[in-house]
Amino acid sequence: MGRTIHSVFCLLAVWTSFEVQAQFPPLSVEISPDHPLFIFQVSPAEGADPPTYANGVTEVWRTLPDELKPYSTLQIGWDAPDLETRHQGLRALLEPLQAAGIPVVLQIADAELRRIYPLDRAEELVRDFTCIKGIQASDLSFEEYYVFGAGDEFALPPNVRWLIAATDLAARYGRFLSIQLGELRWPRVMANGWCKSLNAKMRECRGYVVPTATYRGPHTVTQLSCLVGLWLEEATTFWGVEAQSHWFSDAHFVEPGRFGSSDGPTEMRSALYRAMVLNGAMTGATVFSFEPGSDLWFGANRRHWDKAIYLTLTEIVRKGLIPSRENVKAKARVAYQLAPAWTAQEFHLNLRDIDGVFDQGFLIRGAYGMERPGQIPELVLNSGRHYWVPILSPYAPQETLNSFGKVVVPGAMTSAEAWTTLLDSHYQPDGEGTAFICRVGRGIFIMHTRENVYEEQSFRIPEVPAPVRQFEAQRTDAGVQVTWPFREGDIAARVYRRSAPDVPYMLLASDLDGREYVDATAAPDATLSYSVAVLTNDVEPYEGTVNYGDYLALSTVESRLAEEVAISPLLGYGKSRPIAETAADVPKTQSWWPTLEGVTEPQVPIAQAIVARIEAWDQAFGQEDLKGTLDLYSPDYEDAQGWKLQYVRRAYQWFFERYDACRMHRQIRNWDFGAFESSGRVNVLLYCRFTGVAISDATGRVADVPAYFPRSENGEIWITFAEQDGAWRIVHTNPALPNFKDILSFSAGPYDHFSSGPDQ
């Protein structure tokens, strides 16, 4: 009887959910694994008025490649000193876009509270302009925890209340709401008791909400894992990622092998955009946003578009690389379920597993490994053996929980090693080697795992579609004729063409059921290369190596391009040859720590002894070991402002008392032995960044407040070492390290006028 009643209630719940979805109009755009949605940011030029901005948006849409237009929208927004001016400006912007039929996503909220748009005015725009396919809210803060316990009956936080209403607005008009959050905000939304109503509204309108993980900050893996979990528990119909080049500067990366800051502009390698997109594709994301617009086809940094973004987007569509929910469910055998958290401290029960930067991160370290938590943010998983472990909300239905081989709850695992043992019992590797290897749905992903270091990594896949070899091309009166051999397992063919070795191949023809194709568009005086891929049942092993920036995406049904044939004005016939590697000559291995560049052979033992002391400093700081940290300093230490050892003691003690998850980021810039002969002193220019996280601010409401020192522009400190009592110790730092004023600036209020700088 009990089971019967339970079944009836389940049926009622399903029917109620269907009725709720049915009361809304159809979504204004198509979103699915085979038809993903792309959102490209187009910001107004400085000083542009709305009509000028609209002309710019129109030109951007006109120059977008036609093959991407069916999948694309342009994200726009407009700001003004007062609401009425802003509202009229938006109408003036939208009117020509409506007339031109350009699909747009309207940003109506971001981190700056004054720019959050009133929803009654937003509704007016959505109602009047069908070119608005979606609305967007970006970077809203969810770090605040309310200490009173009356629950929803008392009051909802303003951001939660606004998002609930925005979700309802989008659904009522058949538009989508893109909620873009970075840092650790998605797990906070999922677990925070004050967000329960928002979670419920998202489920009610799940076909109209696009939760999106923004690539900002060091918590990317956790963020994506949470949205995979929300999707698998069917709290949302689709989800997305927002790729940003800001991630690179956030990470304090300069170039491969160099960490810290740069004297000039720091530019992310274009290939990292590809990694961001493929991370989303392999885990089921169907919405892909891009910011800033300067990195796109119309921007000053369009090399990112040409080298990575455009090619990757066309590839995931053409090859069908985005797996279905069923594919991902079958692949993800173990999941983690968040515990509800009403306070910042309660939330750390979750962080103990899911985040290795603010806490111990047992799950993250055990599942994927972390190269150097804090200093090296993880963008690509260090291992693909365990796929991605979905992070579920506290409200995941029992049916979802039952679909996994194991669901782990907070506190169940006491170490990273325990996680590894558990996951190993549920997963088998998809290949062999040191690279990331993952096979899911119709995609095979092979990715270099180091975010800022050259390192050759191996891979071997036991079965991939066998590529076409030994094909030919020749000029004829009708054009260039490409022919390829018969194979029993081949079903259909695609022909690709490029004009130079450093230019990517573009699809020329598809769905060919014969064994030849004539390129009638080939100019007689052009030098062109052709390659052929086939949908095939023939398979073979595939092995090789990848290095920094190499991210391969293979199809499980379409062969890769392995050979090419070239035709030129002087060469009218050719046979295919293996495609030559055009990658730059890069190191097979790179060591960023330590560096002894400029150190002479007699000085090497001294330099190595000092390196060992810096490593001991790192270890002591990470363990919040005050005695061990002070042991690095000489009793005669004095900084550039005249402060001495007692000052150093109190500064470190304050930091250890106030902050957890203490980390030392470090890299040697230069060695100076100029004073060694006269004084026995060695100067080391060290990039260093000492970081920690307070569980909350003084009110107990704002969670995980980060702090760091030194706060100098480039983080570089001249540290003077001298040998005393058989150990090398710090006798002087310039600028001062530690600097109490730097440390205390994180505890000052906005009106205290307590800025960082020399502590005079």
N, C-alpha and C positions, 0 to 999 in steps of 0.2 A: 504493500500500500504506500509506504514511504517513497519507494523508488518511483511509483506511478505518479504521485503528486509532484515529485522532483522533475520528472519528465515533462509533465504538463506545464510547470513553471518555466522550464527551459524553452518549450515551444512558444509560450506566451512572450518570453523575452525576445526570441528571434523575430516573432511576428511584430512586436512593438518596435524593434529596431528597424524592421523593413518599413513600417508605417512612418516612422520618423524620417527616414531617408526619402520615402516616396512623397512626403509633403513638400519637398524642395524641388525646384526646377532642375533640369539636367545641367551638368557642369558645362561651362561655356567653351572649354577646350578638351581635347582628347589627351589623356595621360595613361600610358601603359608601358610594360617592358618593351614592346615593339614600336611604341610611339612616345618616346620620352619628351619632356618639355624642357626647353632651354630658355633661360632668362638672362638677358644681357643688359647691364647697366649703361644708361646714357645720361650723363649729368650735363647740366647747362654750362656753357662757357661763361667765364667770369664777365659780369656786366650785361649778359644777354637778357633781353626782355622775353616774355612768353612767345610772341610770334617768331622771333629769331630762334629761340629754343626749338619751337615746333618745326621750323625749316631744317634745323640740324638733325632732329630726330627722323624726319622724313628722308633726308639724304642717307642717314645711317641705315635705315630700313631698305632703301633702294639698292645700296651696295652690299647688303648681306647676300651671300651665295644663295641662289634659288633653291638648291637642294635642301637647305636648312630652314627655309621660311615656313614650311608646314609645321615645324616643331618649335618655332621660336616666338618669343615675345620680347619687348623692350621695357626695361624697368625705368620709370621716370619719377620725378618729384619736383616740387617747387616750394621755395620758402620765401617769406616776406615778413617785415617787422610786425604786422598785425594780421589777424585772422581774415578780415574782409578782403584786404589786398591780396592775401595768399589765395583765398577762394576764387576771386575773380581772375587771378593770374592762372590758376589751374584750369578754369573754364576756357580762357583764351588759348591755353596750351592744347587742351583736348579737342577743341572744335575742328581745327584742321586735321588732326590725327584721325578723328572720327570720319571726316569726309574722305580721307585717303585710305580708310580701312586698315589702319596699322594697329595690330594688337599690342596692348600695353599692360604693364603691371604698375599700379600706382602705390608708391611708398607713402604711408600715412602715419608711421611712427618709427622713431629711432631712439638712440640712447639719450638724446637731449630732450628732456621732458617738455620743454616749451613747444617743441615741434610735433607733439602728438596731436593728431587731427581730431577734432570733435566728430563723433560718429554720425550725428544728424546731418552735418554738412557733407561727410563722406558718402552717406546714403544718397544724398541729392546727386552727387557726381556719378555714382554707380547706376542710379536709376536713369539718368539722362544720357549716359555715354556707354553704348554697348561695346566700344573699342576697349574698354577696361575689362580685361579677362580675369584679373585678380588684384587683390590689394596685399600690401606687404608691411609687416612690422619687424623691425630689425633691432637687435642689441638691447632689448629691454632687460633690466636687471632683475635677477631672482636670488640675489645673495642675502636678502633680508628675511629674517625669521622673527615672528612676533612672539613675545614671551608670555602674553596672556592666553588663557586656554579656553575661551568661550566658544571657539570654533566659528563656523559660518554664520551662526545666529548673531554674532557680535558685529562683525564687518569683514568684508573681503579686502585684501590689499588692492590699491588702485590699479596696478598693472594687471592683476588677475581679473578684476571686474571689467576693465576695458577690453581685454582679450576675449572674454566670454561674449561680450556684446559684439565685438568685431567678427567673431566666428559666426554668430547668429546672423549678422548682416550679410556676410559673404554667402552663406547657405541660402538665405531667402531670395537672393538674386542670381543664384546659379554661378557664382564666381568662387574662386579659391582664395583662401587666406594663407599666405606664405609667412610662417613665423620663423625668423632666422636668428639663431642664438649661438654664441660662441662660449669659450671657456668651459665651465662645468654646469651650464645653466639647464641643459636638458635633463640630466639626472636630478637636479634640484626640483624642476617642475614636476617630474614624475614622482618624487618621494615626499616633497614638502606637503604637510597636512593642509596648509593654507591654499594649496593648488588643487585640492580634490575636486572642487566644482569645475575648475578649468579642464581637468582630465575628463570629467563626465561630459562636458560640453563638446570636447574634441571627439569623444566616442560617438556622441549623438550625431555630429556633423562630420564624421570621419571621411566622407567622400569629398569634402570641401576644404579640408585643412591640410596644408603641406608643411609639416615640421621639417625644418632644414638645419643641418649642422654646418656652422660657419667655420672655415679653417682660420681660426684665430686662437692663439695661446697654445700651451703645451698639452692639452687634454683631448686631442683629436680622436684618438682611438676609443676613448671612453664615450665621447659624444656620438660617434657613428654607431657604436655598439648599442647605445640606448635607443637610437631611432630604428635600428634593425629589430630590437625587442618590441618597441611599440607597434611596428608594422606586423610582426609575426603574431602578436596577441590581438591583432585586428582592431587596435585603437585608432588606426589611420589606414586609409586605402593606399596612400603613396607617401613617399618622403623624399627629401632631397639633400644635396650638399651645395654649399657655396664656396667655390674656389677663389682664393685671393692670394696675390703675391705678397701681401702684407705679412703672411705667415712667416716668410723667410726672415724679415727684419725683426719680427717679434721673437724669433728664435735666437737672435744675436749671432746669426751666421753672416759671414762676409764672402767667403769663397771656399771651395773644398780644402779642408785642412786648417782653416782659419776661423776662429770664433771671437766674438767681441763686437767691436764697432769699427766702422771704416771712416777714413777721412773724406771720402767721396760718397756718392750715392751707392747704396747696396741694392743690387738687382738679382732677383731670384733666377735661377736657371729655368728656362722654359719647360724643360722636361718635368719639373715638379708639378706643373699644372696637369700634365698627363697622369701623374701618380694620383693626384687628388680626384680626378674624374674616374679613374679605374677603381680606386677604393670604393667609390659610391656604386659604380656599375656592378662590381663583383658581389656586392651585398644587397642589391635589389633597389637602389635608389632610381627613381624615374624622373626626378626634377634636378636640373643642373643650372646653378646660377653663377655669374661671373662678375667680379668687381676687382679693380676699378676698370672703367671703360677704356682707359688709356692703354690697356693690355690687349684690346680687341682689334678687329679689322680696321677700325676707323681711328685708332689711337696712335700716340707717339711711340708706344712700345709694342707695335703690332707684331714684332717678331715672336712674341708669345703665342699669338693667334696662328701665325704662319707655321711655326715649328711644332706646336703641340695642340692647342685647343681645337682648331678646326679639324685637324686630322683625326684626333681622338674621338670627337663627336660623330664624325661621319663613320668612323670605324665601329663604334658601339651600335650604331643604327644598322649599318650594312651587315655586320656579322651577327647581329642579334645577341650581343654579349650580356645583356641584363637578364639575370635569372628571374623566374617567377617566384611567387611566395612559396609555392609547393617545392620548387627546387631548393630554395634556401632552407626551408624546414627540414628537408631530407638531409641537407648537408650539416646543419647545426645540431649536433646531438646533445650538447650540454648547454644549459642556460643559467643565468644568475638572476635572482629576484631581489630587488631593492626592498629594504625595510622602510616603513613610514618614518619621517623625521619631522619633529615639531621645533627642534632647535638646531643650531649649528653644530653643537657637540654630538647630538644624536646622528646627524648626517655623517659624521666621521666613522660610524660603524659600517656604512656603505663604502666610504672612501678607503677604508683599510683594505678592501679587496679591489676596488675598481679604479684607483688612481695612485700611481707611484710617484707623483710630484708633490702633492699636498699630504700624502700619507704613505703607507707601506706598499700598497698596490699589489697584494698577493696574487690576484687574478691576472692582472696585466703582466706582471713579471713571470708568473708560472706558465701562462699561455703563450706568450710571444717573446719574452725577454725584453729588457730595457738596457740600452748600451750605457747610458750615464744619466740617470734620472735628474731632471731639472736643467742640466746644461745642454743636453741633446734631446729636444722634443721628438717624439716618435711620429713619423708620418706614414711610413711603410712598416708593416709588421715584420719583426725580425725572423719570424717563422710562420710558414703557412700550414704547418701540420695540423693545427687545431682550428683552421678556418677563422671565423670571428665568433666569439662567444656572445650571444645576444644578452642584453641586460633588460629584464622585464620590470614593469611597474608593480607596485604592491597590489594593483587592482586587476592583474592578469587573470582571466577566467580559468577555471580548473581544467577545462578542455585543452587550453593552450599548455598548461603545466604538464598535463598527461602526455602531450605529444613529444616531449623530450625524453631522452634516455636518463637524464639526471637534471634536476633543478637545485642549485645550491643557494642557500640563504646566508645572510651575513653572520659571521662568527663560526660557521661550520668548518672553514679551512684555517689552519693556524700557520701556514707558511706557503711560499711560492712553490716549494718542492711538492707539497701535498696537492696543489692544483695541477702541476705537471703530471704527477702520477695518475690522478683521476682522468685528466683529459687523454692521456696516452691510452688508457683502457677503452676509450670510446672512439678513437680516430685512427685511421691509417694514413700515412703520407701519400700524397698524389705524385710524388717524384723523389728524386735523390739530388742532393747537393746543398750548397750553403745559401743559395738565393731563396727568396720567397717563392713558393710554388703552390698554386691552388687551382683545382678544377671544379667548376660549379656551373650547372646549366649547360649552355652551349659555349662556355668560355674556359680557356686555360690561361692563367695569369702567371707570368714569371717576372719578378721584380727585384731590382737591386735594393738592398735593405738599409744602406747607410745614407743618411740624409745630407751629410756634408763632408764625406771622406771618400777618396778613391780607394777601391778595393775590388779586385777581381773575384767574382763569385761564380760557382759552378751550378749547373742544373742538368738533370736528365729526366725526360718524360718517357715512360715506356711505350705509349701509343699516341700518335698524333696523325691527322690526315696526311697521307704521303703527297709531297709536292710534285708538280709537273716538271719533268726534265726532258732534255733533248727535243726541244721544239725549234721551229725555224721561222724566219721572216724574209720576205723579198718584195722589192718594188715591182708593181705591175701598172698597167695603164689605168686601172681602177683605183689604185692606192697601194698601201702596204698590206700584203697578205700574210697573216700569221697562222701557222698550222702547228698542231700538236698531235702526239701519238695517241692511239687507242689504248684504253685501259678498261678492264672488265668492270671495275668498281666505280668508274666515273659516271656521274649523273648529269651534271650541267657545268658549264664553264663560264669564267669571267676573264676579260682581257683588260690589262692595265697598261698605262703609258706614262712615260716621263721624258723630259727634255734634257736633263743633266743628271749626273750621278748624285749631286747633293740636293736634288729636288725630289720630294716624295712622289710616289706613284699615285696616279689618279685613275679611278674606274672609267673605262672607256665603253665597255659593253658587258651585259650580264645575261644570265638565263640562256646561254647558247647550248643547244643540244647536238650540234655538229662538232667537227674537229678543225674548223678554220673560221677566220674572221678577216674581213677586209676593212682596213681603216681608210675610208675615203677622204677624211679630213686632214691627212698628213700632207704637209707642204713638201714639194719636191726638193727644196733646198734645206730641209730641216734635218737635224741629227736627233733621232728618237730611239728610245729603248722601250721594249715591250716585255711584259711578263704575263703568265697565265696561271690562274688558280681554278680549282675545280671543287664542286661539291662531290664528295667521294666516300666510298666505304673502304678504300685501301688505306692501310695505316702502316706506320713505321716508328721506331724510336727517334727521339730528338734530343740532342745534348749540345752543350756549349757553355759559354760564360757571359756574364753581364758585368758592367761596371757602373760607376756613378752616372745616374740619369737614364739608365736603360730600363724600360718598363715594357715588356712584351705582352701582347694580348692575342692569343691564338683562338681560332674557332675549332670546335670539336667535329665540325662537318665540312668546313671549307679548308682547303690546303693553303699553306703559307706561300709567299713568293720566295722561291729559292734560287731560280735562275732567270736570266734576262738575255735578250738578243738585241743588238744595236744595229740600226740602219742609218747611213749617212749619205750625203750627196755623192760620195765617191765609192761607198760600199752599199750595193743594192741587194745583197743577200748575206744572211748570217745564220749561224747556229747558236743556240743558247749556251751560256756559260754561267757558272755560279756568280751570284751577285756579290760584287766586291764590297768589303767593309769600308765605309767612308768615315768612320768615327775617328776623332782626333787621337793622336798618340798620347795616351794617358797612363799614369803609373798603375802598375798592377797591385801595388800596395802603398799605403801612405800612413805615416805615423805622425799624429799631431801632438803627441806627448811622449817623452819630453823632446825638446829640440836643443841640440848642442851646436847649432850653427855659429860659427865664429870662434869656437872654443879650440884652443891649440891642444895638441896631444898631451903635454905636461899638465894642462889645466883640467883635463877630462875627469880624473878622480875627484877633484874638488867639486866640479860641476855636478857630478853624479851624487856626491854626498849631499849637496844642497837640494837637488831634486828629491832625494829621499826625505829630506826634512819638510819640503813643501807637501809631499804626499802624506807625511805624518800629520801635518797641519790640517790637510783635507779630512783625514780620518777622524782626528780629534774634534774638529768642528762639527762633522756629521753626526758624531755620537754625543754632541753637547757636553763634551768633556772639558771643563774649565781648566783643570790642572794640566791636562795634556796640551791644550791650546796655549796656555801661558808658558809652557816649557819651550815653545818656539822662540820666545822673546828673551833677550838679555836682561839681567837685573839693571843694567845701565842704559836700557832703551830710552830714547827720547825722540818725539816726532817733530815735524817741522814747526809746530806751534808751541813747542816746549813742554808738552804733556809727557808724563813718564809712565812707569809700569803700573802704578796703582790705577791710573786712568784706563789703561788697557784692560786691567782686571775688571773694573766696574762696567766698561762698555760691553765686553763679552758676557759678563754675568747678566746684565740687563737683557741682552738679546736672547740668551738661553732661557731666562725666566719668562720672557714674553712670547717667544716664537718656537714652533715645532718644525719638523721636516727641514732641518737646517742642511744646507748644501753649500759647497765651495765649488764655483766654476773657475777654471784656471787654464792659462796657456802662457808659456814663456815667449816674450817678444824679443828680448835681447840680453846679452851677457856683457858685463864691463869688468874686466880684471885690471883696469888702469891703476887702481890704488892698492892692488894686492901686495906688490913688493914693498911699498913704504909703510902700509898700515895693516896688512893682512886682511883687508876688507874686500868683499866681492859685491858688486851691485847687479841686481837682476831686475829688468823691466818685466813686470808680470801683469798680464790682464787677469783680473780677478773680480769675482762677483759673489759675495756671500749673501745667501738668500734664506728666508724663513717665512713661515705662515702662522699668523695668530688665528686661533680657532674663531675668534670674533673680535669686534671692536669693544670698547669699554662698556657699551650699552648691552652687549650680548645679542644684538639683533643682526648686525652685518657680519656675514660669515667669511672665514678664510681670507683675512686681510694680509696681503703679501708685503714684505719689506726686504730691503737689500742695502748693502753698502759695499764699496764706496759709491757715492753718487756723482762722481766726476764724469765728465762728458764721455770719455772713452774707456773708463774703468781700468786704466793702466797706472800702476804704482811702481816707483823705484824703491826696491827693498834692498837694504844693505845688510849683508850677513858678515859675521865674524866668528871665528872658531873660539869657543870658550868651554873649558872643562871637557874637552874631547867631543864637543858637538857644535855644529854650526847654528848660530842663533841670530835673530833679527835685532840689530842695534839702532836702526833708523828707518823710517818710511817717509816718502814724499810723493804725493800728498799723504797726510796722516792716515794710518790704517791700524786700528779702527778709528773712525771719527764719530764721537758721541752725537754730534749735532746731526749728522746724516741719519743715525739710527733713530733719534728722538723725533725727527721730522715726520715720521710715519705715525706717531702718536699724537701729533698736534692737531688742533681743530682748524677749520678753514679760516677762522678770524684771529688766530694766534700770531700771525706774521712770523712763523718759525720756519724758515726755509733752510735747505741744505747748504753746506759750504764749510769753509775752514772754521774750526772751533777755537776762536781766539780767547 
